[in-house]
Amino acid sequence: MATTQPQVSVPQWLGQQLLGPLDDAAGLMRRYRELDAFRDYLEPRMRLVVPALVLVVVVAIACGLTPVMLLVGTNAVAALMGLLLAPVVLIGSLFVLSLVLFSWLEERSLARALGRRTGPAPGRLARWLKRKIGADLGKPPRMPWLLGALFVAAPLALLVRLAPVTTALLLVLLVLAPILYARLDR
């Protein structure tokens, strides 16, 4: 007997993509307030969390400045649009990057509290990182793909045209940050 999957309309899918991360963030904040294990995991690791947060803020600022750098100087209307888009992109990228970071940290705290991995077996790259560098990245966090594409990937892709070295440096730091955190978090 075949089962049919309910069809999701485009507005429903869009609503899930836009509001789902807001629900995830609210749940994450609630769990931080109510569960001692998450707080107990984060508090002694503030020396590792603060640099990660600084990186999140720096990348969010770079994303937020992209519309200004791209559109200012072209014409008055485009400059105004760039100035109006800048805070939206800044807040959006800060939200997405913070949500991903703290979701990953929550997953690490859960794995530590349970004494075992909570997700599927690690892939080849994760096994190599753990064996060679001693960095167990754990389960990857849920990613808000639509918001991530709009507020992080698109601005960084546009920033490549304007400041390729800066963008490359930010991308390298974004890749190395979780590896370094996992290596130092023992």
KEKE-3310 file (N, C-alpha, C; in steps of 0.2 Angstrom, whole numbers, plus 5000, padded with zeros to 4 digits):
npx = (5004:5003:5009:5004:5012:5009:5006:5015:5012:5019:5018:5017:5029:5038:5034:5038:5052:5055:5050:5052:5066:5065:5057:5066:5077:5070:5067:5080:5084:5076:5079:5092:5090:5082:5088:5101:5112:5116:5119:5129:5138:5142:5147:5160:5168:5169:5180:5182:5170:5168:5178:5173:5160:5164:5170:5158:5151:5160:5159:5146:5145:5153:5145:5134:5139:5141:5129:5130:5143:5142:5132:5132:5138:5134:5121:5109:5097:5100:5110:5103:5095:5105:5109:5098:5096:5107:5106:5096:5102:5113:5107:5100:5111:5118:5109:5107:5120:5123:5113:5116:5129:5126:5117:5125:5134:5125:5122:5134:5135:5125:5129:5140:5134:5127:5137:5140:5140:5127:5121:5122:5135:5151:5157:5170:5179:5177:5181:5194:5199:5197:5206:5219:5220:5214:5201:5185:5171:5158:5140:5133:5125:5107:5103:5097:5093:5088:5087:5101:5107:5101:5106:5119:5127:5124:5128:5142:5146:5144:5153:5165:5168:5171:5180:5191:5202:5199:5186:5190:5199:5189:5181:5190:5193:5180:5179:5189:5187:5177:5184:5196:5189:5184:5195:5202:5192:5192)
npy = (4994:5010:5026:5043:5058:5073:5087:5102:5119:5133:5145:5140:5132:5143:5150:5141:5140:5153:5156:5145:5145:5156:5150:5140:5147:5154:5142:5138:5148:5147:5134:5136:5145:5137:5124:5117:5110:5114:5128:5125:5119:5129:5140:5137:5138:5150:5157:5151:5153:5167:5172:5165:5171:5184:5183:5179:5192:5200:5194:5196:5210:5213:5207:5215:5227:5225:5228:5242:5245:5240:5247:5261:5276:5273:5278:5290:5284:5270:5271:5275:5263:5254:5259:5257:5243:5238:5238:5228:5217:5215:5212:5201:5192:5191:5185:5172:5167:5167:5158:5146:5144:5143:5133:5122:5122:5119:5106:5100:5101:5093:5080:5079:5078:5067:5058:5052:5052:5061:5061:5054:5043:5049:5058:5055:5066:5071:5061:5060:5073:5071:5061:5066:5079:5079:5085:5084:5087:5084:5082:5091:5107:5111:5119:5135:5136:5145:5157:5158:5158:5170:5180:5178:5169:5175:5190:5187:5182:5192:5201:5196:5201:5214:5214:5203:5197:5200:5193:5180:5178:5179:5168:5157:5159:5156:5143:5137:5140:5132:5120:5123:5127:5114:5107:5113:5111:5101)
npz = (5000:4995:5002:5002:5002:5010:5000:5000:4999:4990:4997:5010:5011:5010:5022:5032:5030:5033:5045:5053:5057:5067:5076:5080:5086:5096:5104:5107:5115:5125:5130:5134:5145:5153:5155:5164:5159:5147:5150:5159:5151:5142:5150:5157:5145:5139:5135:5123:5117:5116:5106:5095:5094:5091:5079:5072:5073:5066:5053:5050:5050:5039:5029:5031:5026:5013:5004:5004:5000:4987:4981:4984:4977:4964:4959:4966:4970:4970:4980:4991:4992:4995:5008:5015:5014:5021:5036:5037:5031:5039:5052:5048:5044:5056:5064:5058:5058:5072:5076:5070:5076:5090:5090:5086:5097:5107:5103:5105:5118:5122:5117:5125:5138:5137:5135:5123:5105:5096:5084:5067:5061:5060:5044:5031:5031:5044:5052:5048:5053:5066:5069:5064:5069:5081:5083:5086:5078:5079:5078:5064:5064:5062:5048:5043:5027:5017:5023:5026:5013:5008:5018:5021:5012:4999:5001:5004:4992:4984:4989:4986:4974:4977:4987:4987:4994:5008:5009:5006:5017:5028:5025:5026:5040:5045:5042:5049:5062:5069:5069:5076:5088:5092:5093:5104:5114:5126)
capx = (5000:5007:5006:5005:5015:5005:5009:5016:5012:5025:5018:5018:5036:5041:5033:5042:5059:5056:5048:5056:5072:5063:5055:5072:5080:5066:5068:5086:5085:5072:5083:5098:5087:5079:5092:5107:5117:5118:5123:5135:5143:5145:5150:5167:5171:5168:5186:5182:5164:5169:5181:5168:5155:5168:5170:5151:5150:5164:5157:5139:5147:5155:5139:5129:5142:5141:5125:5132:5149:5140:5127:5134:5142:5131:5116:5106:5092:5104:5114:5098:5093:5111:5109:5092:5097:5113:5104:5093:5107:5117:5103:5099:5117:5120:5104:5109:5127:5122:5109:5120:5134:5123:5114:5131:5136:5120:5123:5140:5133:5120:5133:5144:5130:5125:5143:5140:5138:5119:5119:5125:5142:5155:5160:5177:5183:5176:5185:5201:5200:5198:5212:5225:5220:5210:5195:5179:5166:5151:5134:5132:5119:5102:5105:5092:5096:5085:5090:5108:5108:5100:5109:5126:5130:5124:5132:5149:5148:5145:5159:5171:5170:5174:5186:5192:5206:5195:5181:5194:5201:5183:5179:5195:5191:5173:5180:5194:5184:5174:5189:5200:5185:5183:5202:5203:5187:5193)
capy = (5000:5016:5032:5049:5063:5079:5092:5108:5124:5137:5149:5136:5131:5149:5152:5136:5142:5160:5156:5139:5147:5160:5145:5137:5152:5154:5136:5138:5153:5144:5128:5139:5148:5132:5118:5118:5106:5119:5133:5122:5117:5136:5145:5137:5138:5157:5159:5149:5155:5174:5173:5163:5177:5190:5181:5180:5199:5203:5192:5199:5217:5212:5205:5221:5233:5223:5232:5249:5246:5238:5252:5268:5279:5272:5284:5292:5279:5264:5272:5274:5256:5251:5261:5254:5236:5237:5235:5222:5211:5215:5209:5194:5188:5190:5180:5166:5165:5165:5152:5140:5143:5141:5126:5118:5122:5115:5099:5098:5100:5087:5075:5078:5076:5060:5054:5049:5056:5061:5060:5049:5042:5055:5056:5054:5072:5072:5056:5062:5079:5069:5057:5069:5085:5079:5089:5080:5092:5082:5083:5098:5110:5112:5126:5139:5137:5150:5163:5158:5160:5177:5185:5176:5167:5181:5195:5186:5181:5199:5204:5193:5205:5220:5213:5196:5195:5200:5188:5174:5177:5178:5161:5153:5159:5153:5135:5135:5142:5126:5115:5125:5126:5107:5105:5116:5110:5094)
capz = (5000:4995:5006:4999:5006:5009:4996:5003:4994:4990:5003:5016:5012:5012:5029:5036:5029:5036:5053:5057:5061:5072:5081:5082:5090:5103:5108:5109:5120:5131:5133:5138:5151:5158:5156:5167:5156:5141:5153:5162:5146:5139:5155:5157:5138:5137:5132:5116:5114:5114:5099:5090:5093:5088:5072:5069:5072:5060:5046:5050:5048:5032:5025:5031:5023:5006:4999:5004:4996:4981:4978:4985:4971:4957:4958:4972:4972:4972:4986:4996:4993:4999:5015:5018:5015:5026:5043:5036:5030:5045:5057:5046:5044:5063:5067:5055:5060:5079:5077:5068:5081:5096:5089:5086:5104:5110:5101:5108:5126:5123:5116:5131:5144:5136:5134:5116:5099:5095:5077:5063:5061:5056:5038:5030:5033:5051:5055:5047:5057:5073:5069:5063:5073:5087:5083:5085:5076:5082:5073:5061:5066:5057:5044:5039:5021:5013:5026:5025:5006:5007:5022:5022:5006:4994:5002:5004:4985:4981:4992:4983:4968:4980:4992:4987:5000:5014:5009:5007:5024:5032:5023:5030:5047:5046:5041:5054:5069:5073:5070:5082:5094:5094:5095:5111:5119:5128)
cpx = (5004:5004:5008:5008:5010:5009:5009:5016:5018:5024:5019:5025:5040:5040:5037:5049:5060:5055:5051:5062:5071:5061:5061:5076:5077:5067:5075:5087:5081:5076:5089:5095:5085:5083:5099:5113:5120:5122:5130:5141:5146:5149:5158:5171:5170:5174:5186:5176:5165:5172:5177:5163:5158:5168:5163:5149:5154:5161:5150:5140:5149:5149:5134:5132:5142:5136:5127:5138:5147:5136:5129:5139:5139:5126:5113:5101:5095:5107:5109:5096:5099:5111:5103:5093:5102:5111:5100:5097:5111:5113:5102:5105:5119:5115:5106:5115:5126:5118:5113:5126:5131:5120:5119:5133:5131:5121:5129:5139:5129:5125:5138:5140:5128:5131:5144:5138:5130:5117:5122:5132:5146:5157:5167:5181:5183:5181:5193:5203:5201:5204:5218:5226:5218:5204:5189:5173:5159:5146:5134:5125:5114:5104:5099:5094:5094:5088:5098:5110:5107:5104:5117:5130:5130:5128:5140:5151:5148:5151:5165:5173:5173:5180:5188:5197:5203:5190:5185:5196:5195:5181:5184:5194:5185:5174:5184:5191:5181:5179:5194:5196:5185:5190:5204:5198:5188:5191)
cpy = (5006:5022:5038:5054:5069:5084:5099:5114:5129:5142:5146:5134:5137:5151:5147:5138:5149:5160:5150:5141:5152:5155:5142:5141:5153:5148:5136:5142:5150:5138:5131:5142:5142:5126:5120:5115:5111:5125:5131:5120:5124:5140:5144:5137:5145:5159:5156:5152:5163:5175:5171:5168:5183:5189:5182:5187:5202:5201:5195:5207:5217:5211:5211:5227:5231:5228:5240:5250:5244:5244:5259:5270:5277:5278:5285:5286:5272:5265:5272:5267:5252:5252:5258:5246:5234:5234:5229:5216:5210:5211:5202:5189:5186:5185:5173:5163:5163:5159:5146:5139:5140:5134:5121:5117:5118:5108:5096:5097:5094:5080:5074:5076:5069:5055:5050:5054:5056:5060:5054:5048:5047:5053:5056:5060:5073:5067:5058:5068:5076:5065:5061:5075:5084:5083:5085:5086:5090:5082:5090:5100:5110:5119:5129:5141:5143:5157:5164:5160:5168:5182:5184:5174:5172:5187:5193:5184:5187:5202:5202:5198:5212:5220:5206:5193:5194:5194:5181:5173:5176:5170:5156:5153:5155:5145:5133:5136:5136:5120:5117:5125:5119:5104:5107:5114:5102:5093)
cpz = (5000:4999:5002:5004:5005:5005:5000:4998:4995:4996:5010:5017:5013:5019:5033:5035:5033:5044:5056:5060:5067:5078:5084:5087:5097:5107:5111:5115:5127:5134:5137:5145:5156:5159:5158:5163:5150:5144:5156:5157:5143:5144:5156:5150:5135:5133:5125:5113:5111:5107:5094:5088:5090:5081:5068:5068:5066:5053:5045:5047:5041:5027:5025:5027:5015:5002:4999:4999:4988:4977:4979:4979:4964:4955:4965:4974:4974:4979:4992:4998:4997:5006:5018:5019:5020:5032:5042:5035:5036:5051:5055:5046:5052:5066:5064:5058:5068:5080:5075:5073:5087:5095:5089:5093:5108:5109:5104:5115:5127:5122:5123:5137:5143:5136:5128:5111:5098:5088:5073:5063:5057:5049:5037:5033:5040:5054:5054:5052:5064:5074:5069:5068:5080:5088:5081:5084:5078:5076:5070:5063:5061:5054:5041:5032:5017:5016:5026:5018:5006:5011:5023:5015:5000:4995:5002:4996:4982:4983:4989:4977:4971:4984:4992:4992:5006:5014:5010:5014:5029:5031:5027:5037:5049:5046:5047:5061:5072:5074:5076:5088:5097:5096:5102:5116:5121:5135)
residu = (MET:ALA:THR:THR:GLN:PRO:GLN:VAL:SER:VAL:PRO:GLN:TRP:LEU:GLY:GLN:GLN:LEU:LEU:GLY:PRO:LEU:ASP:ASP:ALA:ALA:GLY:LEU:MET:ARG:ARG:TYR:ARG:GLU:LEU:ASP:ALA:PHE:ARG:ASP:TYR:LEU:GLU:PRO:ARG:MET:ARG:LEU:VAL:VAL:PRO:ALA:LEU:VAL:LEU:VAL:VAL:VAL:VAL:ALA:ILE:ALA:CYS:GLY:LEU:THR:PRO:VAL:MET:LEU:LEU:VAL:GLY:THR:ASN:ALA:VAL:ALA:ALA:LEU:MET:GLY:LEU:LEU:LEU:ALA:PRO:VAL:VAL:LEU:ILE:GLY:SER:LEU:PHE:VAL:LEU:SER:LEU:VAL:LEU:PHE:SER:TRP:LEU:GLU:GLU:ARG:SER:LEU:ALA:ARG:ALA:LEU:GLY:ARG:ARG:THR:GLY:PRO:ALA:PRO:GLY:ARG:LEU:ALA:ARG:TRP:LEU:LYS:ARG:LYS:ILE:GLY:ALA:ASP:LEU:GLY:LYS:PRO:PRO:ARG:MET:PRO:TRP:LEU:LEU:GLY:ALA:LEU:PHE:VAL:ALA:ALA:PRO:LEU:ALA:LEU:LEU:VAL:ARG:LEU:ALA:PRO:VAL:THR:THR:ALA:LEU:LEU:LEU:VAL:LEU:LEU:VAL:LEU:ALA:PRO:ILE:LEU:TYR:ALA:ARG:LEU:ASP:ARG)
# end
